[in-house]
Amino acid sequence: MSRKNAHVGYEQVGQEYLEHRQLKRGAAGWVLLAGLGVAYVISGDFAGWNFGLAEGGWGGLLIATILMATMYTCMVFGLAELASAIPVAGAGYGFARRALGPLGGFATGTAILIEYAIAPAAISTFIGGYIEALGLFGLTSSWPVYLACYVIFVGIHLYGVGEALRLTLGITALAVVALVVFVIAMVPKFDADNLFDIVPNTAAGASDFIPFGYAGVLAALVYGIWFFLAIEGVPLAAEEARDPRKDMPRGIITGMVVLLVFAALMLVFTAGGAGSSVIAESDNPLPLALRTAFGGDTWVADFVNYVGLAGLIASFFSIVYAYSRQLFALSRAGYLPRFLSVTGKRKTPYLALTVPGIIGFLLAAITQDGALLINIAVFGATVSYVLMMLSHIVLRVREPGLDRPYRTPGGIGTTGVALVLAVTAVVATFFVDKLAAAITAGIFVVAIAYFWFYSRHRLVASAPEEEFAAIQQAEEELS
């Protein structure tokens, strides 16, 4: 047995095993993939990022956002290469499995699953905040909104992936319209003094630009991530793409370009129009910014508030897709209970969709704390970024002859930058929210224990992410 596959065991499964675990091929071209990438993230333009103003002020959040934009751009180039070379539903888990072995693959998949299972719970709290701001349905508590989100949107995913992705693209287009209208309305209200209206404290380096000092910049990194969090989920659609070797790079890079533009616009015109201190701790910062800038209720604020729900719904809807595919892949390969990867008549993994949905709803209803849930999701995400970028570097060194239809500009230098920034972001998560970091670490410990004591002895060699390892092992034994 090769060193990379030491200490794991494979169980034989019949042909019907994979027949009951098939996704719908050819459901998405590069346009749908780009739309999926924007949909994953676009809720971050409507809410979440503004909490970084309370941590670092506008200047601190600006620096944090530039650093995180650099990290994500470099990472996306690396993932475009990996997704074109290893087009499997496991995505990050599949990349790390090949580069770092079974434990590294499972750890990466677990980190991604934490991110995607928790992020919809956080987004549902923001949806509840927007609905309460509109005074809809006379709600005094948001838990019915959380429940409706999960029941309706998980149900649509159960119906079929093609239909779900096309609906995602349509909802995302509405959200983009809301953001464009918001920016047009706020341009004449922009005042640079509004950016720096948070009073500095006495921390080291504190100034009008970074009112909470250098520590505030580090703390704001977590919220700079919210502008881009989950774009890395595009490769999870590899087995349902028409031509993943070509479509994956085009889709994920196009999506990233769109997100960079909107991150800059939101950061400048939301705070610049209303004041950083006004929106720093709001669950619905864009409508609040409009009402503040215009001195009260206005049709534009109501429009952005109503249509802005589309942005939150788009991200919620699309990340449900992402968590189901990551759970599907880990379950199909035997790392997690195999029954979770069974697909129905419409080729959708119904248990992989519903089980995390139940958990997410309970988390949202019990905590009703979007900031805490964001931090848990971000911690899982940043750990996965470290492992995925390390995987790109390892594969470039170890397997230079691997067929790579797309190659990362700058090679390992580019992913090396992303790796360093990802490690910094992991540290920042501990710095900002020790409770969130502790919760996430606890989930990791339980998952790794399950792998070490049980599932590593019962992996499925015929799963796409595992096939290369089984072939490699057989070749080594023959030689």
C-alpha positions as CSV (number, residue, x, y, z in Angstrom):
1,M,0.0,0.0,0.0
2,S,1.3,3.5,-0.9
3,R,2.2,5.9,1.9
4,K,-0.5,8.3,0.8
5,N,-3.2,5.6,1.3
6,A,-1.7,4.0,4.4
7,H,-4.1,3.2,7.3
8,V,-7.3,3.2,5.2
9,G,-9.3,0.3,4.0
10,Y,-11.7,-0.1,1.1
11,E,-15.0,-2.2,1.0
12,Q,-16.3,-3.7,-2.2
13,V,-19.7,-2.4,-3.4
14,G,-21.9,-3.6,-6.2
15,Q,-22.6,-1.8,-9.4
16,E,-26.0,-0.8,-8.1
17,Y,-24.2,1.3,-5.4
18,L,-23.2,4.0,-7.8
19,E,-26.4,3.6,-9.9
20,H,-28.3,4.9,-6.9
21,R,-25.9,7.8,-6.5
22,Q,-25.9,9.6,-9.8
23,L,-26.2,13.3,-10.5
24,K,-27.7,14.8,-13.6
25,R,-25.0,15.3,-16.2
26,G,-24.9,18.3,-18.5
27,A,-27.2,20.5,-16.6
28,A,-25.0,23.7,-16.5
29,G,-22.9,25.6,-19.0
30,W,-20.4,28.3,-18.0
31,V,-23.1,31.1,-17.8
32,L,-25.0,29.1,-15.3
33,L,-21.8,28.4,-13.4
34,A,-20.9,32.1,-13.3
35,G,-24.4,32.9,-12.1
36,L,-24.1,30.2,-9.5
37,G,-20.8,31.7,-8.3
38,V,-22.4,35.2,-8.0
39,A,-25.5,33.7,-6.3
40,Y,-23.4,32.0,-3.7
41,V,-22.0,35.3,-2.6
42,I,-24.3,38.1,-3.5
43,S,-26.1,38.1,-0.1
44,G,-22.8,39.4,1.3
45,D,-23.3,42.6,-0.6
46,F,-26.7,43.2,1.2
47,A,-25.7,42.3,4.8
48,G,-22.9,40.9,6.9
49,W,-19.9,42.8,5.6
50,N,-21.0,46.0,7.4
51,F,-20.3,44.4,10.8
52,G,-16.6,44.9,9.9
53,L,-17.2,48.7,10.3
54,A,-17.8,48.1,14.0
55,E,-14.6,46.1,14.3
56,G,-12.2,48.1,12.2
57,G,-13.9,51.3,11.0
58,W,-14.1,52.1,7.3
59,G,-10.3,52.3,6.7
60,G,-9.8,49.0,8.6
61,L,-12.5,47.3,6.6
62,L,-11.1,48.7,3.4
63,I,-7.7,47.3,4.1
64,A,-9.2,44.0,5.1
65,T,-11.4,43.8,2.0
66,I,-8.4,44.5,-0.3
67,L,-6.4,41.7,1.4
68,M,-9.3,39.3,1.1
69,A,-10.1,40.3,-2.5
70,T,-6.4,39.5,-3.2
71,M,-6.7,36.1,-1.5
72,Y,-9.9,35.1,-3.3
73,T,-8.7,36.3,-6.7
74,C,-5.5,34.2,-6.3
75,M,-7.5,31.3,-4.9
76,V,-10.0,31.4,-7.8
77,F,-7.2,31.1,-10.3
78,G,-5.9,28.1,-8.4
79,L,-9.3,26.5,-8.2
80,A,-10.0,27.0,-11.9
81,E,-6.9,24.9,-12.6
82,L,-7.8,22.2,-10.1
83,A,-11.4,22.0,-11.2
84,S,-10.5,21.6,-14.9
85,A,-7.9,18.9,-14.0
86,I,-10.0,17.0,-11.4
87,P,-13.7,17.6,-12.3
88,V,-15.5,15.8,-9.5
89,A,-18.5,16.6,-7.3
90,G,-16.2,16.5,-4.2
91,A,-14.3,19.6,-5.5
92,G,-12.1,20.8,-2.6
93,Y,-12.3,17.4,-0.9
94,G,-11.4,15.7,-4.2
95,F,-8.4,18.1,-4.8
96,A,-7.0,17.6,-1.3
97,R,-7.7,13.9,-1.4
98,R,-5.4,13.6,-4.4
99,A,-2.7,15.9,-2.9
100,L,-2.8,15.3,0.8
101,G,-4.3,11.8,1.2
102,P,-7.5,10.5,2.8
103,L,-7.2,12.5,6.1
104,G,-6.3,15.7,4.3
105,G,-9.2,15.2,1.9
106,F,-11.7,14.5,4.6
107,A,-10.5,17.5,6.7
108,T,-10.9,19.8,3.7
109,G,-14.4,18.3,2.9
110,T,-15.4,18.7,6.5
111,A,-14.3,22.4,6.6
112,I,-16.2,23.1,3.4
113,L,-19.3,21.3,4.8
114,I,-19.2,23.4,7.9
115,E,-19.0,26.6,5.8
116,Y,-21.9,25.6,3.6
117,A,-24.1,24.1,6.2
118,I,-23.9,27.1,8.5
119,A,-23.9,29.9,6.0
120,P,-27.6,29.4,5.0
121,A,-28.5,29.6,8.7
122,A,-26.7,33.0,8.9
123,I,-28.4,34.2,5.7
124,S,-31.8,33.2,6.9
125,T,-31.4,35.5,9.9
126,F,-30.7,38.4,7.5
127,I,-33.7,37.5,5.4
128,G,-35.7,37.6,8.7
129,G,-34.2,41.1,9.4
130,Y,-35.2,42.4,6.0
131,I,-38.7,41.1,6.3
132,E,-39.1,42.6,9.8
133,A,-37.8,45.9,8.5
134,L,-40.6,45.8,5.9
135,G,-43.2,45.0,8.5
136,L,-44.4,42.0,6.5
137,F,-46.8,39.4,7.9
138,G,-46.9,41.1,11.3
139,L,-44.1,38.9,12.5
140,T,-42.7,39.5,16.0
141,S,-40.3,36.6,15.7
142,S,-38.3,35.5,12.6
143,W,-38.3,31.8,13.1
144,P,-41.2,31.2,10.7
145,V,-39.2,33.0,8.1
146,Y,-36.2,30.6,8.7
147,L,-38.5,27.6,8.4
148,A,-40.1,28.9,5.2
149,C,-36.7,29.5,3.6
150,Y,-35.6,25.9,4.2
151,V,-38.9,24.2,3.3
152,I,-39.4,26.2,0.1
153,F,-35.9,26.3,-1.3
154,V,-34.8,22.8,-0.3
155,G,-38.0,21.6,-1.9
156,I,-37.1,23.3,-5.2
157,H,-33.7,21.7,-5.2
158,L,-35.4,18.3,-4.6
159,Y,-37.4,18.9,-7.8
160,G,-34.3,19.0,-10.0
161,V,-30.9,20.6,-10.5
162,G,-31.4,22.2,-13.9
163,E,-34.6,23.9,-12.8
164,A,-32.9,25.0,-9.5
165,L,-29.9,26.5,-11.2
166,R,-32.0,28.4,-13.8
167,L,-34.2,29.8,-11.0
168,T,-31.0,30.8,-9.1
169,L,-29.8,32.7,-12.2
170,G,-33.1,34.6,-12.4
171,I,-33.1,35.5,-8.7
172,T,-29.5,36.6,-8.9
173,A,-30.3,38.9,-11.8
174,L,-33.0,40.6,-9.7
175,A,-30.5,41.1,-6.9
176,V,-28.0,42.6,-9.3
177,V,-30.7,45.1,-10.4
178,A,-31.3,46.1,-6.8
179,L,-27.6,46.7,-6.2
180,V,-27.3,48.8,-9.4
181,V,-30.4,50.9,-8.4
182,F,-28.9,51.3,-4.9
183,V,-25.6,52.6,-6.2
184,I,-27.3,55.1,-8.7
185,A,-29.4,56.4,-5.8
186,M,-26.5,56.8,-3.5
187,V,-23.9,58.5,-5.8
188,P,-25.3,62.0,-5.4
189,K,-25.5,61.5,-1.6
190,F,-21.8,60.5,-1.3
191,D,-19.7,62.5,1.2
192,A,-16.2,61.3,2.0
193,D,-16.6,62.6,5.6
194,N,-19.3,60.0,6.2
195,L,-16.7,57.2,5.7
196,F,-14.7,58.3,8.7
197,D,-17.5,59.3,11.2
198,I,-16.5,56.6,13.8
199,V,-14.6,58.1,16.7
200,P,-11.1,56.6,17.2
201,N,-10.3,54.8,20.4
202,T,-6.9,54.6,22.2
203,A,-5.7,51.3,20.5
204,A,-2.3,51.1,18.9
205,G,-2.3,52.8,15.5
206,A,-5.8,54.3,16.0
207,S,-6.7,57.2,13.7
208,D,-9.7,58.6,11.8
209,F,-8.8,56.2,9.0
210,I,-8.5,53.1,11.2
211,P,-10.3,54.1,14.4
212,F,-9.7,50.9,16.2
213,G,-6.1,50.6,15.3
214,Y,-4.1,47.7,13.8
215,A,-6.1,45.2,15.8
216,G,-9.2,46.5,14.2
217,V,-7.9,45.7,10.7
218,L,-7.2,42.1,11.7
219,A,-10.7,41.8,13.2
220,A,-12.3,43.2,10.1
221,L,-10.8,40.5,7.9
222,V,-13.6,38.1,8.8
223,Y,-16.1,40.6,7.4
224,G,-14.1,41.4,4.3
225,I,-14.4,37.7,3.5
226,W,-18.2,38.1,3.5
227,F,-18.0,39.9,0.2
228,F,-16.6,36.7,-1.5
229,L,-17.5,33.8,0.8
230,A,-18.5,30.7,-1.1
231,I,-17.3,31.6,-4.6
232,E,-15.1,28.5,-4.2
233,G,-18.3,26.4,-4.4
234,V,-18.5,26.6,-8.2
235,P,-16.4,23.4,-8.7
236,L,-19.0,21.4,-6.7
237,A,-21.1,21.5,-9.9
238,A,-18.4,19.7,-11.9
239,E,-20.3,16.4,-12.4
240,E,-23.4,18.4,-13.5
241,A,-21.5,20.7,-15.9
242,R,-21.6,20.3,-19.7
243,D,-17.9,20.5,-20.2
244,P,-16.2,21.0,-16.8
245,R,-12.7,21.2,-18.3
246,K,-13.6,24.4,-20.1
247,D,-16.7,25.7,-18.4
248,M,-15.3,25.6,-14.8
249,P,-12.5,28.1,-15.3
250,R,-14.7,30.5,-17.4
251,G,-17.5,30.3,-14.9
252,I,-15.6,30.8,-11.6
253,I,-13.4,33.6,-13.0
254,T,-16.3,35.5,-14.5
255,G,-18.2,35.2,-11.2
256,M,-15.2,36.5,-9.3
257,V,-14.9,39.6,-11.5
258,V,-18.5,40.5,-10.9
259,L,-18.1,40.1,-7.1
260,L,-15.0,42.4,-7.1
261,V,-16.9,45.2,-8.7
262,F,-19.9,45.0,-6.3
263,A,-17.7,44.7,-3.3
264,A,-16.0,48.0,-4.2
265,L,-19.3,49.8,-4.9
266,M,-21.0,48.6,-1.6
267,L,-18.0,49.5,0.5
268,V,-17.8,53.0,-0.9
269,F,-21.4,54.1,-1.4
270,T,-23.2,52.5,1.5
271,A,-20.9,54.1,4.2
272,G,-20.2,57.2,2.1
273,G,-23.9,58.0,1.7
274,A,-25.2,57.3,5.2
275,G,-22.1,57.1,7.5
276,S,-20.1,54.2,8.7
277,S,-21.4,54.5,12.3
278,V,-25.1,54.3,11.1
279,I,-24.8,51.0,9.3
280,A,-22.1,49.3,11.3
281,E,-24.4,46.9,13.2
282,S,-27.5,46.7,11.0
283,D,-29.1,43.5,9.7
284,N,-30.4,45.5,6.7
285,P,-27.7,48.1,6.0
286,L,-28.7,49.0,2.4
287,P,-32.3,50.1,3.1
288,L,-31.1,51.8,6.3
289,A,-28.4,53.7,4.3
290,L,-31.0,54.9,1.8
291,R,-33.5,56.0,4.5
292,T,-30.7,57.8,6.3
293,A,-29.3,59.5,3.2
294,F,-32.7,60.6,2.0
295,G,-34.0,61.6,5.4
296,G,-36.8,59.1,5.7
297,D,-38.8,56.6,3.8
298,T,-38.4,56.6,0.0
299,W,-39.5,54.4,-2.8
300,V,-35.9,53.5,-3.6
301,A,-35.3,52.2,0.0
302,D,-38.5,50.1,-0.3
303,F,-37.5,48.8,-3.7
304,V,-34.0,47.8,-2.5
305,N,-35.5,46.3,0.6
306,Y,-38.0,44.2,-1.3
307,V,-35.8,43.3,-4.3
308,G,-32.8,43.0,-2.0
309,L,-34.5,39.9,-0.5
310,A,-33.7,38.4,-3.9
311,G,-30.0,38.7,-3.1
312,L,-30.3,37.0,0.3
313,I,-32.6,34.3,-1.2
314,A,-30.1,33.7,-4.1
315,S,-27.3,33.0,-1.8
316,F,-29.4,30.9,0.5
317,F,-30.8,29.0,-2.4
318,S,-27.4,28.3,-4.1
319,I,-25.5,27.4,-0.9
320,V,-28.1,24.8,-0.2
321,Y,-27.0,23.3,-3.5
322,A,-23.4,23.5,-2.4
323,Y,-23.7,21.8,0.9
324,S,-25.7,19.0,-0.6
325,R,-23.1,18.2,-3.2
326,Q,-20.2,18.3,-0.7
327,L,-22.1,16.0,1.7
328,F,-23.1,13.8,-1.3
329,A,-19.5,13.3,-2.4
330,L,-18.2,12.6,1.1
331,S,-21.0,10.1,1.7
332,R,-20.6,8.4,-1.7
333,A,-17.0,7.7,-0.9
334,G,-17.8,6.4,2.5
335,Y,-16.2,9.1,4.7
336,L,-19.7,9.9,6.0
337,P,-22.7,7.6,6.3
338,R,-23.4,6.2,2.9
339,F,-27.2,6.5,3.0
340,L,-26.8,10.3,2.8
341,S,-25.7,10.1,-0.8
342,V,-28.6,8.2,-2.3
343,T,-30.3,10.1,-5.1
344,G,-33.9,9.9,-6.2
345,K,-35.6,9.6,-9.5
346,R,-34.8,13.2,-10.4
347,K,-31.1,12.6,-9.7
348,T,-31.0,14.8,-6.6
349,P,-29.4,13.7,-3.3
350,Y,-32.5,14.2,-1.1
351,L,-31.0,13.3,2.3
352,A,-27.9,15.4,1.6
353,L,-30.3,18.3,1.0
354,T,-32.7,17.8,3.9
355,V,-30.5,16.7,6.8
356,P,-28.2,19.8,6.8
357,G,-31.3,21.9,6.2
358,I,-32.9,20.7,9.5
359,I,-29.7,21.4,11.3
360,G,-29.4,24.8,9.8
361,F,-32.9,25.8,10.7
362,L,-32.4,24.7,14.3
363,L,-29.2,26.7,14.5
364,A,-30.9,29.9,13.1
365,A,-34.0,29.5,15.3
366,I,-32.0,28.8,18.5
367,T,-29.2,31.4,18.1
368,Q,-30.9,34.1,15.9
369,D,-27.4,35.5,15.8
370,G,-26.2,36.1,12.2
371,A,-22.8,37.4,13.3
372,L,-22.0,34.3,15.3
373,L,-23.1,32.0,12.5
374,I,-21.1,34.1,10.0
375,N,-17.9,33.6,12.1
376,I,-18.5,29.8,12.3
377,A,-18.9,29.6,8.5
378,V,-15.9,31.8,7.9
379,F,-13.7,29.7,10.2
380,G,-14.6,26.5,8.3
381,A,-14.1,28.3,5.0
382,T,-10.6,29.7,5.8
383,V,-9.4,26.3,7.0
384,S,-10.5,24.8,3.7
385,Y,-8.8,27.6,1.8
386,V,-5.5,26.8,3.5
387,L,-5.8,23.1,2.6
388,M,-7.0,23.7,-1.0
389,M,-4.1,26.1,-1.8
390,L,-1.7,23.7,-0.2
391,S,-3.2,21.0,-2.5
392,H,-2.6,23.1,-5.6
393,I,1.1,23.7,-4.6
394,V,1.6,20.0,-3.8
395,L,0.1,18.8,-7.0
396,R,2.1,21.2,-9.1
397,V,5.3,19.9,-7.5
398,R,4.4,16.2,-7.2
399,E,2.4,15.8,-10.5
400,P,3.8,18.3,-13.0
401,G,2.5,16.1,-15.9
402,L,-1.1,16.1,-14.7
403,D,-3.4,17.2,-17.6
404,R,-4.4,20.8,-16.8
405,P,-6.7,22.3,-19.4
406,Y,-6.3,25.6,-17.5
407,R,-3.2,26.7,-15.8
408,T,-3.1,29.3,-13.0
409,P,-1.3,32.5,-14.0
410,G,1.8,32.8,-11.8
411,G,1.6,29.1,-10.8
412,I,2.4,28.3,-7.2
413,G,3.4,31.9,-6.6
414,T,-0.3,32.9,-7.0
415,T,-1.6,30.2,-4.8
416,G,1.2,30.8,-2.3
417,V,-0.1,34.4,-1.8
418,A,-3.6,33.0,-1.2
419,L,-2.2,30.4,1.2
420,V,-0.5,33.1,3.4
421,L,-3.6,35.3,3.4
422,A,-5.8,32.3,4.3
423,V,-3.6,31.4,7.3
424,T,-3.9,35.1,8.4
425,A,-7.7,34.8,8.0
426,V,-7.8,31.7,10.2
427,V,-5.9,33.6,12.9
428,A,-8.2,36.5,12.6
429,T,-11.2,34.3,13.2
430,F,-9.8,33.2,16.5
431,F,-9.1,36.8,17.3
432,V,-12.6,38.1,16.5
433,D,-14.8,35.3,18.0
434,K,-13.3,32.7,20.2
435,L,-16.7,31.1,20.8
436,A,-17.3,30.6,17.0
437,A,-13.8,29.2,16.6
438,A,-14.3,26.8,19.6
439,I,-17.6,25.6,18.2
440,T,-16.0,25.0,14.8
441,A,-13.0,23.2,16.3
442,G,-15.4,21.0,18.3
443,I,-17.2,20.0,15.1
444,F,-13.8,19.2,13.5
445,V,-12.8,17.0,16.5
446,V,-16.0,15.0,16.3
447,A,-15.7,14.6,12.5
448,I,-12.0,13.5,12.6
449,A,-12.8,11.0,15.4
450,Y,-15.5,9.5,13.2
451,F,-13.1,9.2,10.3
452,W,-10.2,7.8,12.4
453,F,-12.2,5.2,14.4
454,Y,-14.8,4.2,11.8
455,S,-15.1,5.4,8.3
456,R,-11.4,5.2,7.2
457,H,-11.7,1.4,7.3
458,R,-14.8,1.5,5.0
459,L,-14.1,3.7,2.1
460,V,-15.5,3.1,-1.4
461,A,-12.8,2.6,-4.0
462,S,-15.1,3.1,-7.0
463,A,-16.2,6.7,-5.9
464,P,-14.7,9.1,-8.5
465,E,-12.6,10.9,-5.9
466,E,-11.1,7.6,-4.7
467,E,-10.6,5.9,-8.1
468,F,-7.2,7.4,-8.8
469,A,-5.9,6.2,-5.4
470,A,-7.1,2.7,-6.0
471,I,-5.5,2.7,-9.5
472,Q,-2.3,4.1,-8.2
473,Q,-2.2,1.5,-5.4
474,A,-2.7,-1.3,-7.8
475,E,0.0,-0.1,-10.1
476,E,2.5,0.1,-7.2
477,E,1.6,-3.4,-6.1
478,L,2.1,-4.7,-9.6
479,S,5.5,-3.0,-9.9
